Amino acid sequence: MPRGGKCGGADANLASLIQGGRLSAKMISEIFNYRGCHSMKFKILPTEQAVALRKAFIRKFVDTTSEYYQKHIATLIRDIDGFCYDGYLWDCLKDNKKWKKECRMEDAATFLRDKKNVFFMWDLFSEERLSGKRLSLEYPKASIISMEGSLLGHKIVEEWNIEHDAWTSGFQCQGLWLPEDIYCFDESMSWYVIFTHEGRDSWTDPELDEDVYIRVCFRVP
């Protein structure tokens, strides 16, 4: 069923940063607007449907024969909140011209905005590795969520930019909804959009300017 909520935060830390002049006016506005009025409208799929969709995604897009998959995905670890694995599905995607294509976050989000309904999921990590995001903490790790594509695309870019700006200013933004690594697709299994926590900057890519940070994403087609 649809759910909504507001973003909380570390108020004392935020006040200190504002008083110290370490946050720009634009960033202050974004944080308070986000904390005060943004909500999420989404639907949690039934467990049986979620299990079937996750299996179908892996079967279609992931190289289950790879050494990485067998070591880091297929091998489950028992944790306090259930079984989990320690790898990333996007690290063992089928790597060929048809499936794997790296792209910029904005391009990936734009692709989603044309989709009426999108499913998304995240890796089966332990609670400790889920970065405190609301969806992954408030719902079972194997959940799959249905959401309007335009809203999801907007939310992904918005939350990433807010968290990145906050991190560069020494502020930890709490109450964000989306895990850093998410896998987006639909029932057709004819495409995917994947947003990762990894990025490229001038240290990893000398061709980039010093103040540029690009989030690594994958999209098909």
C-alpha positions in Angstrom: 0.0 0.0 0.0 1.2 3.6 -0.6 3.3 5.0 2.2 4.7 8.5 2.9 6.9 10.2 5.4 9.1 13.1 6.3 12.8 13.3 6.5 14.4 13.7 10.0 17.9 14.9 10.7 20.7 15.8 13.1 19.4 19.2 14.1 22.3 20.2 16.3 24.9 19.3 13.7 22.9 21.1 11.0 22.6 24.3 13.1 26.3 24.3 13.8 27.1 24.1 10.1 24.7 26.9 9.2 26.1 29.1 11.9 29.7 28.4 10.8 28.8 29.3 7.2 29.7 25.9 5.9 26.5 25.4 4.0 25.5 27.5 1.0 22.1 29.2 0.9 21.0 26.8 -1.9 22.0 23.7 0.1 20.2 25.0 3.3 17.1 25.6 1.2 17.3 22.1 -0.3 17.8 20.4 3.1 14.9 22.2 4.9 12.6 21.7 1.9 13.4 18.0 1.8 13.1 17.6 5.6 9.8 19.4 5.8 7.7 18.5 2.9 8.9 15.7 0.7 7.0 12.4 0.7 7.2 9.0 -1.0 4.4 7.3 -2.7 5.1 3.7 -3.4 3.8 0.1 -3.2 5.4 -2.9 -1.6 4.9 -6.0 -3.8 3.7 -9.2 -2.2 6.5 -11.5 -1.1 5.8 -14.2 -3.6 5.8 -11.7 -6.5 9.0 -10.1 -5.2 10.8 -13.4 -5.0 9.8 -14.3 -8.5 10.9 -10.9 -9.9 14.3 -10.9 -8.2 15.0 -14.4 -9.6 13.9 -13.4 -13.1 16.1 -10.3 -13.0 19.1 -12.3 -11.9 18.4 -15.0 -14.5 18.1 -12.4 -17.3 20.8 -9.9 -16.5 23.4 -11.4 -14.1 26.2 -13.7 -15.0 25.5 -16.4 -12.5 28.4 -18.5 -13.8 31.1 -16.0 -12.9 33.5 -16.5 -10.0 32.4 -13.3 -8.4 28.7 -14.3 -8.4 29.5 -17.7 -6.9 31.8 -16.2 -4.2 30.0 -13.0 -3.3 26.3 -13.5 -4.2 25.4 -17.2 -4.3 27.2 -17.8 -1.0 24.8 -16.5 1.7 25.9 -15.4 5.2 23.6 -15.7 8.2 23.3 -12.3 10.0 21.1 -11.1 12.8 18.5 -9.9 10.3 18.5 -13.0 8.1 20.6 -14.3 5.3 22.7 -11.8 3.2 25.5 -11.7 0.7 28.6 -9.4 0.6 28.8 -8.5 -3.2 26.9 -6.3 -5.7 24.8 -7.7 -8.5 26.0 -4.9 -10.7 29.6 -6.3 -10.3 28.6 -9.4 -12.2 26.2 -8.2 -14.9 26.3 -9.9 -18.2 29.0 -7.9 -19.9 28.2 -7.6 -23.6 27.0 -5.0 -26.0 23.3 -5.9 -25.5 23.2 -5.6 -21.7 25.9 -3.5 -19.9 26.2 0.2 -20.7 27.6 2.8 -18.4 25.9 6.1 -18.3 25.5 9.3 -16.3 23.0 9.5 -13.4 21.0 12.2 -15.1 20.6 10.2 -18.3 19.6 7.1 -16.3 17.0 9.1 -14.4 15.6 10.7 -17.5 15.1 7.2 -19.0 13.0 6.3 -15.9 10.9 9.4 -16.1 9.3 8.0 -19.3 8.2 4.8 -17.5 4.7 4.7 -16.0 5.5 2.1 -13.5 8.9 0.9 -12.3 10.0 -1.9 -9.9 13.2 -1.4 -7.9 15.2 -3.5 -5.4 18.5 -3.4 -3.6 21.2 -5.9 -2.7 20.7 -8.4 0.1 23.1 -6.8 2.6 23.2 -7.0 6.3 21.4 -4.2 8.2 24.8 -2.8 9.1 25.7 -2.2 5.4 22.4 -0.5 4.3 23.5 3.0 5.1 20.5 3.9 7.2 18.1 4.5 4.3 14.5 4.2 5.3 13.2 1.7 2.7 16.0 -0.8 3.4 15.7 -0.4 7.1 11.9 -0.3 7.5 11.1 -3.2 5.1 12.5 -6.7 4.5 15.8 -6.7 2.6 14.3 -8.8 -0.2 11.4 -6.3 -0.8 10.7 -5.0 -4.3 8.9 -1.7 -4.6 6.6 -0.4 -7.3 6.7 3.4 -8.0 5.9 5.8 -10.8 9.0 6.2 -13.0 9.0 10.0 -13.1 8.8 10.3 -9.3 11.5 7.7 -8.8 13.9 9.3 -11.3 13.4 12.7 -9.6 13.9 11.2 -6.1 17.1 9.3 -7.0 18.9 12.5 -8.3 17.5 14.7 -5.5 18.6 12.4 -2.7 22.0 11.7 -4.2 22.8 15.4 -4.7 21.6 16.2 -1.2 23.6 13.5 0.4 26.7 14.3 -1.6 26.5 18.0 -0.8 26.0 17.3 2.8 28.9 14.8 2.9 31.3 17.4 1.4 30.3 19.8 4.1 30.7 17.3 7.0 27.0 16.9 7.5 25.3 13.5 7.7 21.8 13.7 6.2 19.3 11.4 7.9 15.9 10.2 6.8 16.6 9.6 3.2 14.6 6.9 1.5 16.6 5.2 -1.2 19.6 2.8 -0.8 22.7 3.9 -2.7 22.7 0.9 -5.0 19.3 0.2 -6.6 18.2 -1.9 -9.5 15.2 -0.6 -11.6 13.2 -2.6 -14.2 9.7 -3.6 -15.1 7.7 -6.8 -15.8 8.9 -6.9 -19.4 12.5 -7.6 -18.3 13.6 -5.9 -21.5 15.6 -3.1 -19.8 17.3 -2.1 -16.5 18.6 1.0 -14.9 21.1 0.6 -12.1 22.4 3.3 -9.8 25.5 2.5 -7.8 27.3 4.1 -4.9 30.5 4.3 -6.9 31.7 7.4 -8.6 34.4 8.9 -10.8 36.4 12.0 -10.1 39.6 13.6 -11.1 41.6 11.1 -9.1 40.2 8.1 -11.0 39.6 9.9 -14.3 42.2 12.6 -15.0 40.1 14.0 -17.8 37.5 15.3 -15.3 37.7 18.7 -13.6 38.7 18.7 -9.9 35.2 19.6 -8.7 33.3 17.0 -10.8 32.0 13.8 -9.3 30.1 11.4 -11.6 28.0 8.6 -10.2 28.5 5.3 -11.9 25.2 3.9 -13.4 24.3 1.3 -15.9 21.4 1.3 -18.4 19.9 -1.0 -21.0 18.9 -0.5 -23.8 
